Amino acid sequence: MATITFYEKPGCKGNLRQKTLLAAAGHTVQAKSLKTEAWTAERLLAFLGQLPIATWFNQAAPAIKSGEIVPENLGFEHALQLLLENPLLIRRPLMEVGEERMVGFDTAAVDAWIGLNGVELPEGNIEACVHGPEGHGSCGSHAHEAEESSHDRCGHH
């Protein structure tokens, strides 16, 4: 079984489901905050460097959903600068086992990498943000600054 350093957004229900799945498969999960980690360009590129720039970004981030940031239109340096300035734009989770790294949570890729050992997968997209029956509601909206705390609970902003 592996010991996984798991960079997450604390309070993100999607990340919680992913950590629960990894633990159920017998792995040790060491969770760290994506927000408070001291990222450098070199450290971030160890995770992202081999991937297309557009896949570096959390597609659920409000600035991306609103079209304020269009990852497909960004150059390498600008994309990296945006992620270093605002780590919540980084696609989650970032996972590390020894020298091997993974971005996002594709269950087939994770299973091939470290093994999910036949754990029953939850319904739906395990990489997506998890919301109650009311759906996104105010989560994607910038209109209500007073609801900032609900943005945070939903894994956005």
C-alpha positions in Angstrom: 0.0 0.0 0.0 1.1 3.5 -0.7 1.5 6.6 1.4 0.0 9.4 -0.7 0.6 13.1 -0.1 -2.7 14.6 -1.1 -2.9 18.3 -1.9 -6.5 19.4 -1.5 -8.8 22.4 -0.8 -9.7 21.9 2.8 -13.5 21.4 3.1 -14.0 20.3 -0.5 -16.5 17.5 -0.4 -15.1 16.0 -3.7 -11.6 15.8 -2.1 -13.1 14.2 1.0 -14.7 11.4 -1.2 -11.4 10.8 -3.0 -9.5 10.5 0.3 -12.1 8.2 1.7 -11.8 6.0 -1.4 -8.0 5.9 -1.1 -8.2 5.0 2.6 -10.8 2.3 1.9 -8.3 0.8 -0.6 -5.7 0.5 2.2 -3.6 3.6 1.4 -2.3 6.1 3.9 -3.4 9.6 2.9 -1.4 12.6 4.2 -3.6 15.6 3.3 -2.1 19.0 2.8 -3.7 22.3 1.9 -3.3 23.5 -1.7 -3.8 27.0 -0.5 -1.1 27.1 2.2 1.6 25.0 0.5 4.6 27.1 -0.6 4.4 26.4 -4.3 7.3 27.3 -6.6 7.2 27.1 -10.4 9.5 24.1 -10.2 7.4 22.2 -7.7 4.2 22.9 -9.6 5.7 21.8 -12.9 6.7 18.5 -11.4 3.0 17.8 -11.3 1.8 19.7 -14.4 4.7 19.9 -16.8 3.8 16.9 -19.0 0.1 17.9 -19.3 -1.6 20.3 -21.7 -1.9 23.7 -20.1 -5.8 23.7 -20.2 -5.8 20.6 -17.9 -3.8 22.4 -15.2 -6.8 24.3 -14.2 -9.8 23.5 -11.9 -12.7 23.9 -14.4 -15.1 24.6 -11.5 -13.2 27.7 -10.4 -15.5 30.8 -10.7 -13.0 32.8 -12.8 -12.9 29.9 -15.3 -16.6 29.2 -15.4 -17.3 32.9 -15.9 -14.9 33.1 -18.8 -12.6 35.6 -17.0 -9.8 33.1 -17.4 -9.8 30.9 -20.5 -7.0 28.2 -19.9 -7.0 27.2 -23.6 -5.9 30.8 -24.5 -3.0 31.0 -22.0 0.6 30.8 -22.7 2.9 28.6 -20.5 4.4 31.5 -18.4 1.1 33.3 -17.9 -0.7 30.0 -16.9 2.0 29.1 -14.4 1.9 32.7 -12.9 -1.9 32.5 -12.4 -1.7 29.2 -10.6 1.1 30.4 -8.3 -0.8 33.5 -7.5 -4.1 31.6 -6.8 -3.5 27.9 -6.0 -7.3 27.3 -5.9 -7.2 27.6 -9.7 -5.1 24.4 -9.7 -7.0 21.2 -10.7 -7.4 19.1 -7.6 -6.2 16.9 -6.1 -2.4 16.9 -6.6 -1.1 13.5 -5.4 2.4 12.4 -4.8 3.8 8.9 -4.0 7.6 9.0 -3.8 8.8 10.7 -7.0 5.5 9.9 -8.9 2.8 12.5 -9.2 -0.8 12.7 -10.5 -3.1 15.6 -11.2 -6.9 15.2 -10.7 -8.7 12.0 -9.8 -9.3 9.7 -12.7 -10.3 6.5 -10.9 -9.0 4.2 -13.7 -5.6 6.1 -13.7 -5.4 6.0 -9.9 -6.2 2.3 -9.9 -3.5 1.6 -12.5 -1.1 3.8 -10.6 -1.4 2.6 -7.0 -4.4 0.3 -7.0 -7.9 0.9 -5.6 -8.1 -2.8 -4.7 -11.6 -3.5 -5.8 -13.2 -0.8 -3.6 -16.7 -0.1 -4.8 -16.7 3.3 -6.5 -19.3 5.9 -5.7 -21.8 7.0 -8.3 -21.0 9.9 -10.6 -17.8 11.7 -11.3 -15.5 11.5 -8.3 -13.5 14.4 -9.6 -16.4 16.8 -9.7 -17.5 19.0 -6.9 -20.2 17.4 -4.7 -23.4 19.3 -4.0 -26.6 18.5 -2.3 -29.9 18.0 -4.1 -30.2 21.8 -4.7 -27.2 21.5 -7.1 -24.8 24.4 -7.5 -27.3 27.0 -6.4 -25.3 30.1 -5.4 -21.9 28.2 -5.6 -21.0 29.5 -9.1 -22.4 32.9 -8.7 -20.3 36.0 -8.0 -23.5 38.1 -7.6 -23.8 37.5 -3.9 -20.6 38.4 -2.1 -22.3 37.6 1.2 -22.5 34.0 0.1 -18.7 33.7 -0.1 -18.6 31.1 2.7 -21.0 28.9 0.6 -18.6 29.2 -2.3 -15.9 27.9 -0.1 -17.9 25.0 1.1 -18.7 24.0 -2.5 -15.0 23.7 -3.4 -15.0 27.0 -5.4 -13.1 30.2 -4.8 
